[in-house]
Amino acid sequence: LLNPGPTGTSPRVEAALRRGDLCHREPECAELMAGILAKLLAALGATETHRAVLLAGSGTAAVEACVGSAVRPGRRLAVVRNGVYGDRIAEIARRLRITTVEIHGPWVRPPDHGQIEAALEDPRVDALAVVHHETTTGLLNPLSEIGAIARAADKPLLVDGVSSLAIEEVDLAAVGADFVACGANKGFHSYPGVSFALLSERACEHVAAGAPRSLYLDLGTYLYHQHRDDVPFTPAIQTLYAFDEALDELTDEGGISARAALYRRRAQVVRAGIASQGLDFLLDKAYWSSSITAVRLPSGLTYADLHDALKSDGFIIYAGQGNLQREIFRVANMGFLPLSELERFNTSLARVLSSALAGVSS
Ligand SMILES: Cc1ncc(COP(=O)(O)O)c(C=O)c1O
């Protein structure tokens, strides 16, 4: 799977799905969840600075829980919109009846700092939201710089880290990330269906001062129950088993710095293969993440034809979104994915392109 989630999982993580049945009101479940939270915070270097809550739901559930909990009644959310997932944050806010102050920018560049500073001058703004890695294009927004702007304005920072945590190294405390949303899939190499929110001390205070906008996605409810070794709703037990195993696997492989290095290596392999075919990258190299490569479709080749030919060799690539739908294709290198598979992908891409483009010229 060379799409940005659901990603491949190792045999070890897959086997954990069969650990057995468990009632969520038994102490073994509280132990399982407490163990996951401890491993997660340790892996992220956030044990001393953040609390975490686990949700049953995909990454969007965690993003929505953070948005709903970060903004107090009558207050506003500043949102950086330079891709589909920034747009989604704004849409979540709209549906929660939260007024937004939006920082629009082109999808191929990080946001303009002056625009962010101007948005945060609005005294009604309660928090600044940004997507760390815009999966739309493979663009990394500069979290440290954006965090510094939020800190200077004394506004909490909400980070959608769904496609960057465990892939890109980030010091959440140094950045000043107060609310962070992520899922067990993608960089954590587990299954979709479990997501989580990380909360700084300030975020916990915000949650306590807010008024819940949702029954299921209220972070305050999760914190309250967690404090009592309890859960408010039925957790995704088997998916939690897999996440627990995936966190052990992450530690055994050397933690996040080793995983980040692995992703950089993978991205190099993919990008070398793409460059060797003379294809153009969508983004300036300075903005590249280490997990997604967005490539301009060569003229004469549709995404559907490229997708189908690669699929017949066993590879699933990903289409562009929004305005980029007809212009690009994306190759992700996320999840359990041996390097040899990426090398085989490069060979397949070369074969597909040479036969497709030979067809165009004949
Ligand atoms: C940056 C980002 N945010 C949010 C999401 C939404 O996650 P999910 O599809 O798990 O709800 C994705 C999914 O690809 C993403 O890449």
Ligand as a Chemical Component Dictionary entry (heavy atoms), coordinates in Angstrom:
data_LIG
# 
_chem_comp.id                   LIG 
_chem_comp.type                 NON-POLYMER 
_chem_comp.pdbx_formal_charge   0 
_chem_comp.three_letter_code    LIG 
# 
loop_
_chem_comp_atom.comp_id 
_chem_comp_atom.atom_id 
_chem_comp_atom.alt_atom_id 
_chem_comp_atom.type_symbol 
_chem_comp_atom.charge 
_chem_comp_atom.model_Cartn_x 
_chem_comp_atom.model_Cartn_y 
_chem_comp_atom.model_Cartn_z 
_chem_comp_atom.pdbx_ordinal 
LIG C1 C1 C 0 -3.311  15.373 8.050 1  
LIG C2 C2 C 0 -4.533  14.519 8.177 2  
LIG N1 N1 N 0 -5.485  14.892 9.037 3  
LIG C3 C3 C 0 -6.600  14.174 9.202 4  
LIG C4 C4 C 0 -6.803  13.026 8.476 5  
LIG C5 C5 C 0 -8.066  12.262 8.662 6  
LIG O1 O1 O 0 -7.803  11.019 9.216 7  
LIG P1 P1 P 0 -8.879  9.843  9.139 8  
LIG O2 O2 O 0 -9.095  9.554  7.694 9  
LIG O3 O3 O 0 -8.163  8.749  9.877 10 
LIG O4 O4 O 0 -10.091 10.320 9.821 11 
LIG C6 C6 C 0 -5.844  12.593 7.566 12 
LIG C7 C7 C 0 -6.050  11.375 6.760 13 
LIG O5 O5 O 0 -5.346  11.080 5.829 14 
LIG C8 C8 C 0 -4.679  13.364 7.421 15 
LIG O6 O6 O 0 -3.726  12.983 6.571 16 
# 
loop_
_chem_comp_bond.comp_id 
_chem_comp_bond.atom_id_1 
_chem_comp_bond.atom_id_2 
_chem_comp_bond.value_order 
_chem_comp_bond.pdbx_ordinal 
LIG C1 C2 SING 1  
LIG C2 N1 SING 2  
LIG C2 C8 DOUB 3  
LIG N1 C3 DOUB 4  
LIG C3 C4 SING 5  
LIG C4 C5 SING 6  
LIG C4 C6 DOUB 7  
LIG C5 O1 SING 8  
LIG O1 P1 SING 9  
LIG P1 O2 DOUB 10 
LIG P1 O3 SING 11 
LIG P1 O4 SING 12 
LIG C6 C7 SING 13 
LIG C6 C8 SING 14 
LIG C7 O5 DOUB 15 
LIG C8 O6 SING 16 
# 
